[in-house]
Amino acid sequence: MASLDYSEILLAVLCFLFLLFWGTRPGHPWNWPLVGMLPSLLLHVRWVHDSCTNLLGINGGTFLIKGPWFSNMDMLATADPANIHYIMSANFLNFPKGPKFLKMFDFLGAGIFNSDGDSWRNQRRLARLQIGHHRFHRCLVKTSQDKVEKGLIPILEHVSKKGLVVDLQDLFQRFTFDTTCILVTGYDPCCLSPELLDVPFSKAMDDAEEAVFTRHVVPENIWKLQRWLGIGPEKKLSKACETLDRIIGAYITMKRDELSQGRNLEVPEEGVDLLTSYIQEDEMIGGLKSDDKFLRDTILNFMIAGRDTTSSALTWFLWLVSTHPDVEAQLREELKSVIPAEEGNKWRLFNVEEVGKLVYLHSALCESLRLYPPVPFQHKEPLQPDVLPSGHHVHPKMKVMFSLYAMGRMSFIWGEDCFEFKPERWISDRGTIRHEPSYKFLAFNAGPRTCLGKEVAFTQLKVVAAAIIHNYHVQLVKGHVVAPNVSIILYMKHGFKVRVTKRWS
């Protein structure tokens, strides 16, 4: 009897598994009878961002993912700017958020993220008016600068003095949670305190987002059954919603009481939060009834938008800068250029006006957002059958998914150096910011749904980034693994563990 060659057996097993899950064509998931490509997707969900990048890269930027039979889970994944421009702008009316999006994100209520049609248009018109108002801008400037000086800096000073390891991702989440809560409701939850206490509101938002991501990767009937039984992620989501409703309800009640007693009627020098502005409007706002339900949904939508995206952007940006000394050096030189000569080069904070005109800082932030967009996926549903510029047919029972993460890594969009962190790609020959079309750089959305908070985000990003880069050295803890998580917001899976040392006495 011939002896067994275990190496040959192992090789045969590996080949079988490869064929089982990926089929005979490299990069193409196997389309099984009945279950479609679902087994391959579930197997690789932990590496979804890189798998999607690879899949779209070798398939011209667009690929049809077949779901289980009779499940209506077919999905067209795309990173093609022509398709995105068509969906987000040219044929916008045929691609609303749709009822499936509303089901998945039902915890956000009827807020601006979930809405379509007249409701969305009215909410967007009102939000643009309030966010663009000078009184809100004053509130933004004061809140951002104060929270850096009185919240973030004391913690950085403490950990640098003691030589402690700190999770910057956690600090940034706390910073943006506090600032967003102040800007939206007028109340400071003091999440960014030296004690770094758990805040139920913030924890509930995290739990809700995790549950919503699960809804993206399992059939609708499964998560609906979990919700009915009160088990798994749906149980966590239910409890999170109770917490969110309770705390937001308390904020609304307190604000109504303040205003009814005559407080906050005069616009203070430091500006006004959004909740005050909304309540002070007429009861009917552009066809929208300003009741507690409308205010609850509006507050939660703004909180999600302001907290998560900005803290994610800060985390990835500081990691990229700290691992690219040449970029860090250029940023420090640019910051030095706005310091008056009589001050000298020393410890200092920068105001909004100073950082607002820095070209290289803006370019580096855009480059970071290109590679690590805070919202890595978006999806749409066509109302009517349609044909995309890539030639792919779509229909109302199919999702169209954009991979923003993959878009930043497509050589046919950004060139052969698309995986490199190069802020210079955003600077024109004249030394000004190079404009890139929004359907190519989708970090702030595109078309009629372009993000209203873009300038708010850049303001906070620049103030925080300038304070840290000028005043501290940030060094990743040796052996700490940096990898993206699997969620609706692109965070670092294991946090951003660093040591911080001061540059100045």
N, C-alpha and C positions, 0 to 999 in steps of 0.2 A: 504494500500500500504506500503510495507516494506521500511524503510529508507535506503538511499544510504550509503554504507561504503566506504568512499573516500580512505582509506588506501588500501582496496582490489582493487579498480579501479587503483590506482597508481601502485600497485604491478603488476597488469595484464599488464598495459601499458609498464612498464619497462621490463617485461619478453618478451613481443611482440617485443620491440625494440632490445633486446638482440638476440632473434632468427632471427629477420629480418636481422641484420648485421653480426652476427657471427655464425649462423647455430646451429645445435644441438650438435656438438662436440666442447668442450671447446678449444679455441685457433685456430679454423679453420674458416676462413671467408666463408660466404655462397656463393656458386657458383650459381648465378642467371641465368635463361635463357636470352639469348641475351647480357646482360651486364656483365656476369661473376662475378668476385670478385671486380670489379671496385668500386661499391658503398662503400664496406667495406674499401677499400684502401683510398678513398677520405675522408671518415669519420674520419679515424685515421691518416691522413697524418701529423697532428700536433705533434703526438707522434710516428712518424715513427720509430725512433731508438729503443725505448723500446718495441714497438709492434713487431718489427722484431726480437728482442732478445727473446721475449716470444714465438713467433711463431716457430722460429728455435729451441729453447731450448726444446720444447715439441714434436718436430717432428724429432729428431735425427740429427739436423743440416742442413736439406735440405727440401724444400717445394716447390711444383709447384703452382704458382699463375696464375689462369686462367683469361685472359683478355676478353673483349667483343668479341662476335663471329665475325669472318671474319676481325678482326682488326690486326692480327699478334702481339698482345700485351701479349701473354703468356710469363711468366718469371719464371725461376727456381732460387729461392733464396737459397743460400748455405753459410754455415760457416764451412764446413767440410774440414779440411786440406788436406785430400786425394784427394778430388775433385779439390781443388785449385792447388795442386802440379801437377795434371794431366793436367789441363788447362794451367797453367803458364809455365810449364817446359816440362813434358813428351810428351805432344801432342800439343806443342806450336803453330805449323804451322796451326793447324785446328781451332785455336781460335784467329784470328786477331782482331784489334779494329773494323773493319767492316764498311760498308757504313752508317749504322744507327748512329754509334758513330760520324762519320764525319759530318753527317747532324746536329746532336744536338750541336756539338762544332764547327760549321762552322766559328765562329768568330776567332778561333785560326788559321785559314788558313791551309796551308800544313806543319805546324811545326811538331816537333818530337812527340807530344802527339797524333796527328791525323793520323800519317803516318803508313803505313805497307810496307812490302816487301823491295825492294832495297832502296827506298827512306828513309825508317826508318833506315835501317842498315847503310847507308852512313851518315845520320845526327847523329846517335848515335856514330859512329866511330869518327866523327869530334868533337862532343861535349865532348867525353871522353878525346880526345887529348888536347883540350883547357882547360877544367876544371881541368885536372890532371897536367897541366904545372906549373912549379915552379913560373913563373911570375904571374899567376893568384892566386896562393896560397899566394904570398906576398901581392897582392892587397886585398885578403880576410882578412888576419890578420890585416893589417893597417886599412882597412875600418871598420871592426867590432869593434876594440878597440877604434878608434877615435870617432865613432858614439856613443858608450857607454859613453865615457868620456865627449864629447863636446855636445852631443845631449840629451841622456837619463838622465844622472846624474843631469844636471842643472834643469831639470823639476822636478825630484824627490826631489831635495833640496828645490825648491820653494814651492811645495805643502806640504812638511813635515814642513817647517818653518811656513807656514800660516795655517796649520791644515785643508787643503782643501781636498775634496773628488775628487779622480781622477779615470778615467776609464782606468785601465791598459791594457785592450784589445785594446782600441783605441791607446794608446801609443805604444804597441807592433806592431800594424799594421803600424803605422807611421815609427817606427824604421826599420822594415823589408822592407817597401817600399823604404825608403831612401837607405839602404844598398844594396838592390837588384838592384835598379836603377843605383847606382854607379858601382857595380860589372859588370852589364850587359852593360851599355851604357857609363859609365865614368862621368855621370853628376849627381849632387846632387839636387833633387827637393826641399830639405829643408822642407819636410813634418813634421819632428820632430823638430819644432821650438817652442819657448816659446809661440807664439801666437796661435799655433795649428790651422793654417788656413786650409780651405778646399783646396784640390789639385784635379783639374779636372781629371788628369790621374788616380788617385786612385779611385775616385768616379765612373769613367767609368768602371773600372774593377769590382767594386762591382755590378753595374747595370747589366753588362753582365752576371755575375755569377748567379744572381737572375733569370734572364730570362732563362738561360740554365737549371736551376733546374725545372722551370715550364714545360719545354719541356719533362722532365722525367715523369711527372704525368698526362699529358693530351695527348689524341691521336694526332698523327702527323698531321692529316688533320686539327685539330682545330688550332694548333699554326701556321701552314702554312697559314691558312685563316687569322689569326690575323696579320701575317707578310704582306700579300697581302693588307689588309685593312689599315695597319699602325696603329694598336690599341694595347692597353694592354701592356704586357711585351715585345712583339716584337717591339713596337714603341720605348720603352726604350732601347732595345738592338741595334736597328738601330742607335740611337743617340749616344750611347756609342761607337759603332764601328767608327763613324765619329770622335769622340774625340781621340780615341786610334790611328787611322790612322794618324791624323793630328800631334799629339805630337811625335809619334815614327818616322814619316817622317821627322820632324824637327831635331830630334836627329841624324838620319842617315845623313842628309844633313850637319849638323854642323861637324860631325865626318869626313866625306869625305873632307870637306873644310880644316879642320885642317891637315889631313894627306897629302893632295895635296900641302899644303904650307910648308911641311917639318917638321911640329911639330909632336911629339910623335914617331918619327922614332927610337930614342934611347929608349931602355927599361929602364924606370925610376926605382929607387931603391924601390919605393913603389909598383911596379908591374903594370900590364896592365889589362884593362877591356876586356870583351869578344867581344864587338863590334869592338874595335880596332884590336883585333886578327883576327877576321873573315874577316874584310876588307883588312887586310894586307896579307891574303892568296891569292893564285892565283885566277883568275876570276872563274875558274872551280874548285870546291872543291869536289873531289871524286865523280864526276858526278853531282854535285849540282852547279847550276849557282848562284854566289854570287851577285845577283841583289837586288834592293831595296825591292821587294816583298819577296824574301827569307829572307832578313835581318829583315823585319817587322815581319814576322811570327816567326822567331827564337827569336827575342827580346821579343815578347808578350808571347810565351811559357815559356821562362825563367823567366819572370816577375811573371807570375801566379804561377809557381813552387816555386820561392824563397820567394815571399811576403806572400802568404796566408798560406802555410803549416807551416812555422816557427813561424809566429805570433800566429796561432792557438795553436801550441804545447806549446809555452811560456805561453799563457793565462791559459790553463788547468793545466800545471805543477805548476805554482805559486799558483793557487787556491788550488790544492791538498796539496802542501807543507804548505801553510798557515793554512790549516785546519787539519794538522797532526803534532802537535808539536814535537812528538818523531822523526819523519823523519827530520824535520827542525833542531833539535838539532844535529842529527848525521851529517847532511850536514855541519853545522857550524864547528863541530869538525874536519871534514875532510879538510875543507878549511883552518882552523887554522894550520893544520899539514904541509902545504906547505909554510907557512910564515916563513922566516928566524927568528931565535930566537932573533937576535939583533933588529929586527923591533918592536917586541911586538905585542900584539893584539890590533889593532886600525883600523881606516878607511883606506881602500885601495882598489884598483882595481887589478884584476888578469889578467895576460897575457895568451895567447893561450897555451903556453907550460906548464904553471902551472896547468891549468884546464884539459888539455888533458889526464893526468895520474890519475885522480880521479875516483876510482872504484864506490864508492857509488853514486856520482853525476851522472855518466853514467847510473847506474842501476835505479836510481829514474826517470831519463828521459825516459828510455825504458819502465818502468812500467806505466808512465803517457801516453806514446804513445800507449801502449797496451789498456788502458781503453778509451782513447779519441784520436783515430787516426784522423789526420787532414783531410784526405779524407775518409769519413765513408762508401762510397759505390764505387764499381767498377762494370762494366758489360762488357761482351764479347758476341760474336755471333759465333757459329760454321759454318765453311764453308760446312762441310759434316755432315750427321747424325752421332751421336756418343752415346756411353754409358759411363757414368761417373762411377768411382769406387763405388759410393753409389748405383749403379743400376739404376739410373734415365736416361731416354732417352732424348736426346736433338737433335734439328734439326735447319736448317739455318734460319727459321722464328721465332726462339725463342731466347730471351735474357737469359743469365746466369748472375745473379747478385751476387756479393760477398758483404756481410755485414761485414766490418771490425770492426764496433762498436760491433756487436753481437759476433764476433769471440773472442773478449777479455773477453766476459762474458759467455762463454760456459764451464760448469764444466767438460765436457769430454775432453776438451783441457787443461785447466789450473788448474783443481781441484776444490774442494768445496769452496775454498776461492777466487774464481775468481773475485768476486765483490770488494774485498779488495785491497787497495793501499799498496802493500808490495814490496818495492825495493829489499828486501832480496832474492826474488825468482830469481833474475838475477845474484846472486853471488854464485860462486862455493865453494866447501869445501876448496879449496886452496886459496880463497880470490880473485879470478880473475873473470872477466866478464863471465857469463854463456852464451854460444851460443845457440840460439834458431833458428830452421829452418825458413827461410823466408816465407814458405807457412803456417806456424803457426803464425808467427809475421809479418804481411803483411804491416806494416806502411811504409816501403820503397820499396814496391812491391816485386816481386819474379821472378826468371827465367831470361831470356834474357832482360826483361824490368826492371830489378832492377834499382832503382833510382841512377843516377849518382851524385846527389848532397847530398848524405847521409852525407859525412864528412863535407861538407859546412854547412849543417844544424846543426850538432852536435857542430861544432866550435862556431857558433853564439849562440846556445842555452846555451852552457856552460859559455861563457863569460858574457852574460846578467844575467843568473841565479846566478852565483857566485857574481857578483856585487851587486845584490839586496839582496840575502840571507845573505851575510856577513855584509852588511852595514845598512840594514833597517828591521823594523818590518812591515809586510803587514797584515792588518786586514780588513776583509770583512765588509762593511757597514751593520749595523744591519737591518734586514728585506729585504735585497737585495736578489732577487731570482736568483739562478744559474740554468740554464737549457740550453740544447743544442738547437741550431736553426735548421731549416729545409732548408738546402742548400747543394751545392756540396762540401762546406768546413765547417767543424765542428767548429762553433764559439758559444759563449755564446749569447743566444737570447737577453738578456738585458744588455750586457756588463759585465765588471768585476769591479764593483764600490768598491773602497777600500780607507782606510786612511793609509798613510805611515808615519812612525816615524823613526828618526835616532837612531842607536844603539851607535854611538860614537859622541863625541863633534867635 
